[in-house]
Amino acid sequence: MRIEHAAGNHSGLHSSQQVNHTLDCSLETETFQLINELLNNSTPEAREAL
């Protein structure tokens, strides 16, 4: 997920959430937090910090 984020593939992050929702699978807490962190920190500076 960090690689997708660094590449600017935000739709990939959204897709992972949608797939889990569609399959009625819950994400691990750490995975959920990571996706939200990556989606909310989309600036180049934030990418470097991750």
GIURNOR-V724757 format. One record per run of one state. SS is the DSSP state (2 for helix, 1 for strand, 0 for the rest). FROM is the first residue (numbers start at 0). LEN is the number of residues. If there is no record, write none. Layout:
# GIURNOR-V724757
ss=SS from=FROM len=LEN
ss=SS from=FROM len=LEN
This chain:
# GIURNOR-V724757
ss=0 from=0 len=1
ss=2 from=1 len=5
ss=0 from=6 len=3
ss=2 from=9 len=13
ss=0 from=22 len=6
ss=2 from=28 len=12
ss=0 from=40 len=3
ss=2 from=43 len=6
ss=0 from=49 len=1
